[in-house]
Amino acid sequence: MTGRVLLRCLPLMALLLIVAGPVAQAKTFKIATVSPDGLGWMKKLREGVKEIENRTEGRVKIKLYPGGVQGDDFTVLRKMRIGQLHGGAVAASTLTRFYPDLQVYNLPLQFRTQEEVDYVRERMDQRIIDGLAEGGMVSFSLTETGFAYMLTNEPVADIEDLKKVKAWVPEGDPISARLIQSFGISPIPLGLQDVLAGLQTGLIDAVAVPPIVALALQWHNHVKYVTRLPLLYIYSMLAMDQKAFNSMSPADQQVVTEVMNRVFAEVDADNRLDNRKAYDALIAQGIQEVEPTSEQLEAWRAKATQSVDELVAAGEISSESLTILRKYLQEYRAGQGN
């Protein structure tokens, strides 16, 4: 009798399995970053990772590799390409192969104030996120790293002063090298892990980074001056390989997106405040400010405009994205009477 009942139930059981679909398998996603563990944003990321695991009932687990243990940003991307990693919290400029126009925010001397940044980002961030998605990379809320300032061992006020410095550029970043060369500098490419030694030995004597980066990596101990001019805007993001992201169920994707967007939006705001404090800390520790005159500033901006136009002419970034950026900047400045 029991056997007959079981036989009668088999079609119903099969139907239920078809309707319910396959049971989602737990998967661990490996994500790396060069940022040291223990930083405020890393703590928030770990909290977000724990929330994702809880809300997906263990189906989505994320293992973090901080402190550059998986290599610099370019190495992380290479490992993502071969499947050793699934994602990385990296500087946006390293993702240009997926969407070249994401460097539109990184162009020199385009932004003058944080308010300009906010106005433009509110209108252009989604364009960058969508562009990366078309290139096969899933990203979440963009995160401000901050304005990069020139830190040197000799005062730099005008463009001619640049010819005296030995400036670092990230290894494997030909676009940054091209931009620096346009200012008359011969760049010295180094991996991030080699910059401190380069400063200590005198191989390089100039870096352009946000204050929080200079402090976190102890580079500030080997420079004497900071040029009070926001050279370029740097931002970062958590990027995941699209195939890895798509291996999650739609419901789990929604959880990951919601949590990561919230975490990185919070980090975005935190970094701005931390950069202000970090800049003040640089001055408090004896680094001397160098402020260009209005005439020198105009020369800087003219040279920057020329270098950006050359980048567009070389096909490194589209004229469309640059036109949109400049349109929003003009809108904002017109509203401010500038």
Buried (B, 14 or more C-beta within 10 A) or exposed (E): EEEEEEEEEEEEEEEEEEEEEEEBEEBEBBBBBBBEEEBEBBEBBBEBBEBBBEBBEEBBBBEBBBBBEBBBBBBBBBBBEEEEBBBBBBBBBBBBEBBBBBBBBBBBBBBBBBEBBBBBBEBBBEBBBEBBBEBEBBBBBBBBBBBBBBBBBEBBBBBEBBEBBBBBBBBBBEBBBBBBBBBEBEBBBBBBEBBBEBBEEEBBBBBBBBBBBBBBBEBBEBBBBBBBBBBBBBBBBBBBBBEBBEBBBEEBBEBBBBBBBBBBBBBBEBBBEBBBEBBEBBEEEEBEEBEBEEEBBEBBBEBBBEBBEEBBEEEBBBEEBBEBBBEBBEEBBEEEEE
